[in-house]
Amino acid sequence: MTDLLLPGSLLLIYALLNLFAFAAYRHDKKSAERTAWRTPERSLLLFALIGPFGAFAAMRRFRHKTQKVKFRLVPVFLCLHLVVFAALVLGMV
């Protein structure tokens, strides 16, 4: 029974991390529009590393940080996560 719960729990946690990354990018975009306190770029990149799907979706949805060179790492993080998922599914890890 616990073997079945573990993958579901991990997927839920992963989805929440991506949702958090999405929310962080949205918050930073709204702060930029109001000229309020901003989330440091280093933090946004860290959120993208742990939740690249949410970060990438927010970048596209809100057109935020798409011109900054260092944020070209976000799609790289996303591809890295896809490679890890593929390796897990194929039993290579």
N, C-alpha and C positions, 0 to 999 in steps of 0.2 A: 504494500500500500504506500509506504513512504517513497518507494522508487518512482511511483507515478506522480506523487506530489512535488518532488524535487524539480523536475523539468518545468512544471507549470509555475512553481514559485519563482524560479529563476527567470522565466519569461515575463512574469508580472513585474518583477524588480527591474528587469531590463527595459520594459515598456515605461515604467515610472521614471527611470533615469532619462529616457529620451523625452518624455513629457516635460520633465524639469528643464532639460536643455532648451526645448522649444520655448518654454515660459521665460527663461532667462534672456534669450535673444529678443523675445517680444518686449519684455520689460526694458531692456536696453534701448530698443528702437523708440519706445514711447518716451523714455527719459531724454533721448536725443532730441525728439521733437519739442519737448518742453524745456530744453536746456537745463535739465535737472542733473543730479548726481548720476554718473554713469557706472556701469559694471566694467571693471578693468578688462582689457583685451585678453590678458593672460588667463583670467577666470573663464571668459567665454570660450577660449581655446581648450581649456581643461574640460569644461562641460561638453564640448564637441568631441573630445577624445573618449569620454565615457558614454555619451549619448549622441552619436553622429547623425542618426536618422532624424531626430528632433531638431538638432542644430541646422542641418541641411535644409529641412522643410521650412524652418523659420526664416533662414536666410533668403530662400526663394519667395516665400509668402509675403514677407515684409520688406523685401529688397534691402536687406540690412547686411552690411559688411561684405558686400559682393565685390567691391572694387579694391579692397585691401589685400595686398599680396600675401600676407601671412595667413589670411583666412582661406587661401587656396588649399590649405591643409585639411579643411573640413571634408571635402570629397575623398581625400586620401585616407582619412580616418574611417570614412564610411566603407571604402573598398577593403580596408584592412579588416573591418568587422565582418564583411561578407566572406572574405577568405577564411577567417576563423570559423564562421558558421558552417561553411561548406566542409571544412576539415572535420568539424564535429559530426556533421550529418553523415559524412562518408566514413567515419570511424578512423580517421587518420590521426586523431589526437586522443 
